[in-house]
Amino acid sequence: MSRAVCAGVGFALAVLLAGRAVAQPPRPNPPQPVAQAQAETPPIQVSPQPEPPPPQPSPPAGPQPVILQGPVPVKVIDTPVQVQVIEAPKTEAQYDAEQKERDDRAALADQLSIYAALLVAVGAFLAAAFAFQTFYLALTLRAIRRSADQTRRNMAAAQRAFVYLGGLEWSEAGSVLRVAPIWANSGATPTRGLRISTNWKASHGELAGDFAYTYVRPPEHLFLGPGARAEFGTVYFPIRDVQAALEERMFLYVWGRATYEDMFESTQPHFFEFCYRVEVQGSTPNNLSVSFAQYGLRNRCDEEAQHPEVNV
């Protein structure tokens, strides 16, 4: 079948080549020189010219028939033949060698598996040890940070300005009783933005637990250096109220508040509050004896206010 196909393909190629050879026009002869043409030309004899033949019809356009000029050689290519090589049977020694090689490979694979498992175990142990060390280091750093913060707070508490009421001074001034708070700074640094407010009240009974400690005047500004003391926020009780207190018909109270900041950064504002009851004895005028006693829960500072259980 393949030989027939190859023969047909060869025949078709031969026909195509022959058709191209027939279709090519003949090459024209080169023109001869004029002198040679005149020499070779015999004398011209005048004779009657015959009539030209009638024009032949031109062949129709299209493919021209192919004229075979001889046999065309055809090369037949045979298909390759598959050859299967059959190995010779192995000997007993070859089988033993192959079995030994397989056993050696299996033993090597087992050893590599054991080594890999050991490496994985060692890596897991190292990872656990690293995690434990990291956790322990984090705890250590946290403890160091807390210790440093506590040290900084202790240093700030020891060095910062601390304003408190150093005492109350009184005196008679005509028709009034003058009471002057003495403010003190026990810190090693000055205050910053100190503002002080004071007020008083003559009440027919003791102040209630929910009494609103208000201030009529706006806060007054003061500066206290390290270890300084200053009289500030003086209040005046009319003598008639003092006489009513002597007769135990009224109670006299004085209170105040100081708000300030220290010189350290990242610290909260501070305050100090006080409330005292004014106890009078003797008679007016010029025969009075005045003492002061803390009253209520308004005697506190900002550190006590941060721990409500202290005020219970």
Rosetta blueprint (number, residue, H / E / L):
1 M L
2 S H
3 R H
4 A H
5 V H
6 C H
7 A H
8 G H
9 V H
10 G H
11 F H
12 A H
13 L H
14 A H
15 V H
16 L H
17 L H
18 A H
19 G H
20 R H
21 A H
22 V H
23 A H
24 Q L
25 P L
26 P L
27 R L
28 P L
29 N L
30 P L
31 P L
32 Q L
33 P L
34 V H
35 A H
36 Q H
37 A H
38 Q H
39 A H
40 E H
41 T L
42 P L
43 P L
44 I L
45 Q L
46 V L
47 S L
48 P L
49 Q L
50 P L
51 E L
52 P L
53 P L
54 P L
55 P L
56 Q L
57 P L
58 S L
59 P L
60 P L
61 A L
62 G L
63 P L
64 Q L
65 P L
66 V L
67 I L
68 L L
69 Q L
70 G L
71 P L
72 V L
73 P L
74 V L
75 K L
76 V L
77 I L
78 D L
79 T L
80 P L
81 V L
82 Q L
83 V L
84 Q L
85 V L
86 I L
87 E L
88 A L
89 P L
90 K L
91 T L
92 E H
93 A H
94 Q H
95 Y H
96 D H
97 A H
98 E H
99 Q H
100 K H
101 E H
102 R H
103 D H
104 D H
105 R H
106 A H
107 A H
108 L H
109 A H
110 D H
111 Q H
112 L H
113 S H
114 I H
115 Y H
116 A H
117 A H
118 L H
119 L H
120 V H
121 A H
122 V H
123 G H
124 A H
125 F H
126 L H
127 A H
128 A H
129 A H
130 F H
131 A H
132 F H
133 Q H
134 T H
135 F H
136 Y H
137 L H
138 A H
139 L H
140 T H
141 L H
142 R H
143 A H
144 I H
145 R H
146 R H
147 S H
148 A H
149 D H
150 Q H
151 T H
152 R H
153 R H
154 N H
155 M H
156 A H
157 A H
158 A H
159 Q H
160 R L
161 A L
162 F L
163 V E
164 Y E
165 L E
166 G E
167 G E
168 L E
169 E E
170 W E
171 S E
172 E E
173 A E
174 G L
175 S L
176 V E
177 L E
178 R E
179 V E
180 A E
181 P E
182 I E
183 W E
184 A E
185 N E
186 S L
187 G L
188 A L
189 T L
190 P L
191 T L
192 R E
193 G E
194 L E
195 R E
196 I E
197 S E
198 T E
199 N E
200 W E
201 K E
202 A E
203 S E
204 H L
205 G L
206 E L
207 L L
208 A L
209 G L
210 D L
211 F L
212 A L
213 Y L
214 T L
215 Y L
216 V L
217 R L
218 P L
219 P L
220 E E
221 H E
222 L E
223 F L
224 L L
225 G L
226 P L
227 G L
228 A L
229 R E
230 A E
231 E E
232 F L
233 G L
234 T L
235 V E
236 Y E
237 F E
238 P E
239 I H
240 R H
241 D H
242 V H
243 Q H
244 A H
245 A H
246 L H
247 E L
248 E L
249 R L
250 M L
251 F E
252 L E
253 Y E
254 V E
255 W E
256 G E
257 R E
258 A E
259 T E
260 Y E
261 E E
262 D L
263 M L
264 F L
265 E L
266 S L
267 T L
268 Q L
269 P L
270 H E
271 F E
272 F E
273 E E
274 F E
275 C E
276 Y E
277 R E
278 V E
279 E E
280 V E
281 Q E
282 G E
283 S E
284 T L
285 P L
286 N L
287 N E
288 L E
289 S E
290 V E
291 S E
292 F E
293 A E
294 Q E
295 Y L
296 G L
297 L L
298 R L
299 N L
300 R E
301 C E
302 D H
303 E H
304 E H
305 A H
306 Q L
307 H L
308 P H
309 E H
310 V H
311 N H
312 V L
